[in-house]
Amino acid sequence: MTSDNDRRRGLLARLRGRPAARSRGRRRLGAAVRLLAALTLAGGAYTVFAPGAQAQDAPPLSSAAAEGKALFDVSCVTCHGRNAQGVEGRGPSLVGVGAASVEFQVSSGRMPATRQEAQAHRKPPLFTDEQTRQLAQYIQELGGGPELPQGTNLREGGDIATGGELFRINCSQCHAFGAGGGALSSGKFAPSLRPASDRQIYAAMLSGPQNMPVFGDNQLRPDQKADIIAYVQETLKHDQDPGGFNLGRYGPSTEGLAIFLVGIVALVFATLWIAGKS
């Protein structure tokens, strides 16, 4: 009798357990189906809408920028990479540097660089003025950044006296009082401003190439930049050196060297002559 009751209880327990197990299996299968459907729906929505969003984020290039991109892909992509994102060990990213930086580097012949060194040297430019503007426009539309004003005469209306004061405060420490340039640390140097045009000086102040700090509109207003350019172009480049031979306008270093080579040598010979006579 006891064994019959046990069998009945076991049978009832198994009958009660089967629906529960089936219910758990259905729930797991339903959850998997819903998850798969959600992933399929999300992937389909991304496929449909993402290309449109990317097209809105990247508007088509202007004709000048398109010409600049063609030049970039031929002459610059090796060092700066596709889309100007830079190549490690070769060249930095140009995204965000702006048209001003490109115009300074390319118009002065510093770019394309011939070799890796402490500082790029000025040399005859590889591109024409129009090609330089096209390259600058491409980089500008690619990532934005500081731009130059229109025109070639950027010193119009500038005050020379104010420009001289601003130059002595902000520029003479590196470029020397006569704008002849000077040596810096680690093989770098501040170049002479004599061959620089209005646009190159303005672009250098906006972009801060090499060791030069950036003088944005918050540091030097556009009218103050015009004052400095006027002083450099109309005074420093046309000064007739009324005090005599300028010795390159490099400051006390060349003056001290001249004093030593001329003055000390003359004193030594005079001393020897006097001693010989006595």
C-alpha positions as CSV (number, residue, x, y, z in Angstrom):
1,M,0.0,0.0,0.0
2,T,2.8,2.4,0.9
3,S,4.6,1.7,-2.4
4,D,1.4,2.4,-4.4
5,N,1.0,5.8,-2.7
6,D,4.7,6.6,-3.3
7,R,4.3,5.8,-7.0
8,R,1.2,8.0,-7.2
9,R,2.9,10.9,-5.5
10,G,5.9,10.6,-7.8
11,L,3.7,10.5,-10.9
12,L,1.8,13.6,-9.7
13,A,5.0,15.4,-9.1
14,R,6.3,14.6,-12.6
15,L,3.0,15.7,-14.1
16,R,3.1,19.0,-12.2
17,G,6.8,19.6,-13.1
18,R,6.4,19.2,-16.9
19,P,4.3,22.3,-17.5
20,A,6.7,24.4,-15.4
21,A,9.7,23.2,-17.3
22,R,7.9,23.8,-20.6
23,S,6.9,27.3,-19.4
24,R,10.5,28.2,-18.6
25,G,11.7,27.0,-22.0
26,R,9.1,29.1,-23.7
27,R,10.1,32.2,-21.8
28,R,13.8,31.7,-22.7
29,L,13.0,31.1,-26.3
30,G,10.8,34.2,-26.4
31,A,13.5,36.4,-24.8
32,A,16.0,35.2,-27.4
33,V,13.6,35.9,-30.3
34,R,12.9,39.4,-28.9
35,L,16.6,40.2,-28.5
36,L,17.3,39.0,-32.0
37,A,14.5,41.1,-33.4
38,A,15.7,44.2,-31.5
39,L,19.2,43.8,-32.8
40,T,17.9,43.3,-36.3
41,L,15.8,46.5,-36.0
42,A,18.7,48.6,-34.6
43,G,21.0,47.4,-37.3
44,G,18.5,48.2,-40.0
45,A,17.8,51.6,-38.6
46,Y,21.6,52.4,-38.5
47,T,22.0,51.2,-42.1
48,V,19.1,53.4,-43.3
49,F,19.8,56.6,-41.3
50,A,23.6,56.7,-40.6
51,P,24.7,57.4,-44.2
52,G,22.3,60.4,-44.3
53,A,23.7,61.7,-41.0
54,Q,27.2,61.4,-42.3
55,A,26.4,63.2,-45.5
56,Q,24.9,66.0,-43.4
57,D,28.0,66.2,-41.2
58,A,30.4,66.3,-44.2
59,P,29.1,68.9,-46.8
60,P,30.6,68.8,-50.2
61,L,33.8,70.7,-50.8
62,S,33.8,74.0,-52.7
63,S,35.5,74.1,-56.1
64,A,38.7,75.7,-54.6
65,A,38.8,73.2,-51.8
66,A,38.3,70.3,-54.3
67,E,41.3,71.5,-56.3
68,G,43.3,71.8,-53.0
69,K,42.4,68.3,-52.1
70,A,43.8,67.1,-55.4
71,L,47.0,68.9,-54.7
72,F,47.1,67.6,-51.2
73,D,46.6,64.0,-52.3
74,V,49.6,64.3,-54.6
75,S,52.1,66.3,-52.5
76,C,51.1,66.2,-48.8
77,V,49.3,62.9,-48.1
78,T,52.6,60.9,-47.5
79,C,53.4,62.9,-44.4
80,H,50.0,64.2,-43.2
81,G,47.9,61.2,-44.1
82,R,44.6,60.9,-45.8
83,N,42.1,63.5,-44.7
84,A,45.0,65.4,-43.1
85,Q,44.9,63.3,-39.9
86,G,48.6,63.0,-39.6
87,V,51.1,60.2,-39.8
88,E,53.0,59.2,-36.7
89,G,56.7,60.0,-37.0
90,R,56.2,61.9,-40.3
91,G,53.8,64.8,-40.0
92,P,51.2,66.2,-37.6
93,S,47.5,66.4,-38.1
94,L,46.3,69.5,-40.0
95,V,42.7,69.2,-38.8
96,G,41.9,72.5,-37.1
97,V,45.1,74.4,-38.0
98,G,43.2,76.7,-40.4
99,A,44.0,78.3,-43.7
100,A,46.4,80.8,-42.0
101,S,48.8,78.1,-41.0
102,V,48.8,76.4,-44.4
103,E,49.3,79.7,-46.2
104,F,52.3,80.6,-44.0
105,Q,54.0,77.3,-44.4
106,V,53.4,76.8,-48.1
107,S,53.8,80.3,-49.4
108,S,57.2,80.6,-47.6
109,G,58.4,77.3,-49.0
110,R,58.7,75.6,-45.6
111,M,56.3,73.0,-46.8
112,P,56.6,70.5,-48.4
113,A,59.6,69.9,-46.2
114,T,62.7,68.4,-47.8
115,R,63.8,66.5,-44.7
116,Q,63.1,66.0,-41.0
117,E,65.1,68.6,-38.9
118,A,64.8,70.8,-35.9
119,Q,63.1,73.5,-37.9
120,A,61.8,74.0,-41.5
121,H,63.8,76.5,-43.4
122,R,62.4,79.1,-45.8
123,K,63.0,78.3,-49.5
124,P,61.4,79.1,-52.8
125,P,57.8,78.0,-52.8
126,L,56.7,74.9,-54.7
127,F,53.1,76.1,-55.3
128,T,51.8,79.2,-56.9
129,D,49.7,81.7,-55.0
130,E,46.5,80.3,-56.4
131,Q,47.5,76.7,-55.5
132,T,48.4,77.8,-52.0
133,R,45.0,79.4,-51.5
134,Q,43.4,76.2,-52.8
135,L,45.3,74.0,-50.3
136,A,44.5,76.5,-47.5
137,Q,40.8,76.4,-48.4
138,Y,40.8,72.6,-48.4
139,I,42.3,72.4,-44.9
140,Q,39.9,75.2,-43.8
141,E,36.8,73.3,-44.9
142,L,38.2,70.1,-43.5
143,G,38.5,71.2,-39.9
144,G,38.2,75.0,-39.5
145,G,40.7,77.3,-37.8
146,P,42.1,80.8,-38.1
147,E,41.8,82.5,-41.5
148,L,43.5,85.6,-43.0
149,P,41.8,88.7,-44.1
150,Q,41.4,89.3,-47.8
151,G,43.9,91.3,-49.7
152,T,47.7,91.6,-49.8
153,N,48.1,95.0,-48.0
154,L,47.3,94.1,-44.4
155,R,49.0,97.1,-42.9
156,E,46.7,99.7,-44.4
157,G,45.8,102.2,-41.6
158,G,48.4,100.8,-39.3
159,D,50.1,103.2,-36.9
160,I,53.9,102.8,-37.2
161,A,54.7,104.3,-33.7
162,T,52.3,102.0,-32.0
163,G,53.5,99.1,-34.0
164,G,57.1,99.8,-33.0
165,E,56.1,99.7,-29.3
166,L,54.1,96.5,-29.8
167,F,57.0,94.9,-31.7
168,R,59.5,95.7,-29.0
169,I,57.2,94.2,-26.3
170,N,56.1,91.1,-28.1
171,C,58.5,90.3,-31.0
172,S,62.0,91.7,-30.4
173,Q,63.0,89.1,-27.8
174,C,63.2,86.5,-30.6
175,H,63.4,88.3,-33.9
176,A,65.8,91.0,-32.5
177,F,65.2,94.8,-32.5
178,G,66.1,95.0,-36.2
179,A,63.9,91.9,-37.2
180,G,67.0,90.1,-38.3
181,G,66.1,87.0,-36.3
182,G,68.1,85.1,-33.6
183,A,69.0,81.7,-32.3
184,L,66.8,79.7,-29.9
185,S,67.3,76.4,-28.1
186,S,67.6,72.9,-29.5
187,G,68.8,74.0,-33.0
188,K,65.8,76.2,-33.6
189,F,65.8,79.9,-34.5
190,A,63.6,82.9,-35.0
191,P,63.8,83.7,-38.7
192,S,64.5,87.1,-40.2
193,L,61.4,89.1,-41.2
194,R,63.0,90.8,-44.1
195,P,61.6,88.5,-46.9
196,A,58.2,88.1,-45.2
197,S,55.1,89.6,-46.8
198,D,52.2,91.2,-45.0
199,R,50.1,88.0,-45.3
200,Q,53.0,85.8,-44.0
201,I,53.6,88.0,-40.9
202,Y,49.8,88.1,-40.2
203,A,49.6,84.3,-40.7
204,A,52.5,83.7,-38.4
205,M,50.9,85.7,-35.6
206,L,47.6,83.8,-36.0
207,S,49.1,80.3,-36.3
208,G,52.3,80.4,-34.1
209,P,54.7,78.3,-36.3
210,Q,57.6,76.4,-34.7
211,N,58.4,78.0,-31.3
212,M,56.5,81.2,-31.9
213,P,53.5,81.7,-29.6
214,V,50.0,82.3,-31.1
215,F,48.9,85.9,-31.1
216,G,45.2,85.5,-31.6
217,D,42.7,88.4,-31.6
218,N,42.5,88.1,-27.8
219,Q,46.2,88.8,-27.5
220,L,46.7,91.3,-30.4
221,R,43.6,92.9,-32.0
222,P,43.5,93.0,-35.8
223,D,44.3,96.7,-35.8
224,Q,47.4,96.0,-33.6
225,K,48.5,93.3,-36.0
226,A,48.3,95.9,-38.8
227,D,50.4,98.3,-36.6
228,I,53.1,95.7,-36.2
229,I,53.2,94.9,-39.9
230,A,53.3,98.6,-40.8
231,Y,56.3,99.0,-38.5
232,V,58.2,96.0,-39.9
233,Q,57.5,96.8,-43.5
234,E,57.8,100.6,-43.6
235,T,60.4,101.2,-40.9
236,L,62.6,98.2,-40.2
237,K,63.0,97.2,-43.9
238,H,63.7,100.8,-45.0
239,D,65.9,102.0,-42.2
240,Q,69.1,103.5,-43.6
241,D,71.2,102.8,-40.5
242,P,72.3,106.4,-39.8
243,G,74.7,105.1,-37.1
244,G,76.9,103.3,-39.5
245,F,77.4,99.7,-40.7
246,N,74.6,97.6,-39.2
247,L,76.6,94.3,-38.8
248,G,73.6,92.3,-39.9
249,R,71.3,93.9,-37.2
250,Y,71.8,90.9,-35.0
251,G,72.4,93.0,-31.9
252,P,75.2,92.9,-29.3
253,S,76.5,89.5,-30.4
254,T,77.9,90.7,-33.7
255,E,78.9,94.1,-32.2
256,G,80.9,92.3,-29.5
257,L,82.5,90.0,-32.1
258,A,83.5,93.0,-34.2
259,I,85.0,94.8,-31.1
260,F,87.0,91.7,-30.2
261,L,88.3,91.0,-33.7
262,V,89.1,94.6,-34.6
263,G,89.6,96.4,-31.3
264,I,91.5,93.8,-29.3
265,V,93.6,92.7,-32.3
266,A,94.5,96.4,-32.9
267,L,95.5,96.8,-29.2
268,V,97.6,93.7,-29.3
269,F,99.6,94.8,-32.3
270,A,99.9,98.3,-30.8
271,T,101.3,96.8,-27.6
272,L,103.8,94.7,-29.5
273,W,104.9,97.7,-31.6
274,I,105.4,99.8,-28.5
275,A,107.3,97.0,-26.8
276,G,109.5,96.5,-29.8
277,K,110.4,100.2,-29.9
278,S,111.3,100.3,-26.3
